[in-house]
Amino acid sequence: MNHCDLCVPPNMAPTFEQDDFFSGRCILVNGPVIVGAGPSGLAVGAGLKQQGVPFVILERANCIASLWQNRTYDRLNLHLPKQFCELPYSPFPKNFPEYPSKHQFVNYLESYAKQFEIEPRFNETVQSATYDESCGLWRVKTVTCNNSTVEYICRWIVVASGENAEKVVPELEGLHDFGGNVMHACDYKSGEDFRGKHVLVVGCGNSGMEVSLDLCHYNAIPSMVVRSSVHVLPREIFGKSTFELGVRLMKWMPLCVVDKILLAASRLILGDIEKYGLKRPCLGPLKMKNTQGKTPVLDIGTLSRIRSGDIKIVPGIKKFLQGGVELINGKILEIDSVILATGYSSNVPSWLKESEFFSRDGFPVSPFPNGWKGQNGLYAVGFTRRGLSGASMDAVRVAQDIGKMWNQETKQKSHSVGVSCSRRCKQ
């Protein structure tokens, strides 16, 4: 879509005062602006395509699904069965395994974008998005990789930048004095460079567990920091996906009962994990996921390596030393490298100038299933803390809601008025 021939119905044409001067290109979008070209943004785009609604997708990286392509380790597979991870309107290929690999999932997303003719604008970082009450439209300002600026004017904005937009790097005393290799898990690809090395993995979520397991495959010597309680469940229970089993049981039983069943089955299959230093939380795994957004660990072999002693569990960190770390129990470990499996956060508050729909932590204030629609044409997709299935549900809702309004308004107008693009937007 050429930026000089976009158009909107006459009742949407904005007028700006002289002090609204913007020194870059100004593009009036006949439809919504979607921020983020990950699975959530692609799913919204596909839904809008189904209804003939034009849109623009803005992506700060140089590819779709940059988290999957650029910030995940090589051995990663989907944690859930493929039927819970497919996007709307297009299932996974039948020849894909039950748990597709990272590369298979990326190929699926690229085919998805091609199928629905979705062409994001790459290398454009959103600096701010503000609702202009004077004209009833959103003003989305971006900067490109060559530092040129663009302002998009639109009726609707869809926030699809995701729960995991930015890596979380905690402040750890003495880390700058450590002297060894320090990286976040998003920069870890494989254990090839860590053969024979003592590696401290900080964090015991799915990433921490799987990075530790991967290090073992390359004959590294990992120690995993476990500061708090954690639920570890088998990925499958008696040949069935644990997640799928939980979903089915919740149709017939209260959540607390389902939690008890899953924990009983886990103890039967995995044994007592607390004797290895993995203390279970008081809340059940599904209850914790729904109330706190904390995902239980689905074990794919890490526990057996913990039992054998290949992966050592250590308590919290007191401070780092030159070539080592002092733990809160006073023990000192000599280590060569540190991998921070400390998670990710939303970056929405840094650019969305709005304080009612999104909270300070970058998630919708209203919990699922009501966190997909705000005021003044603001939408959110991919913030349900329910994985790809939750994002897909919200993407369908958003596309249908925008499509309904867009089609009603375009039918009321027999023609649209062209808008020229210059250093200012004016009608």
Secondary structure, DSSP 8 states (H G I E B T S, - for coil): --TTS-EE-GGG-----GGG--SSEEEE-SS-EEE--SHHHHHHHHHHHHTT---EEE-SSSSSSHHHHHSS-TT-B-SS-GGGT--TT----TTS-SS-BHHHHHHHHHHHHHHTT---B-SEEEEEEEEETTTTEEEEEEEETTS-EEEEEES-EEE---TTSEE-----TTGGG--SEEEEGGG---GGGGTT-EEEEE--SHHHHHHHHHHHHTT-EEEEE--S---EEESEETTEEHHHHHHHHHTTS-HHHHHHHHHHHHHHHH--GGGGT----SS-HHHHHHHH----EEESSHHHHHHHTSSEEE--EEEEETTEEEETTS-EEE-SEEEE---EE--GGGTB--SSSB-TTSSBSS-TTS-SB-STTEEE-S-SSSHHHHHHHHHHHHHHHHHHHHHHHHHH-S--EE---SSS---
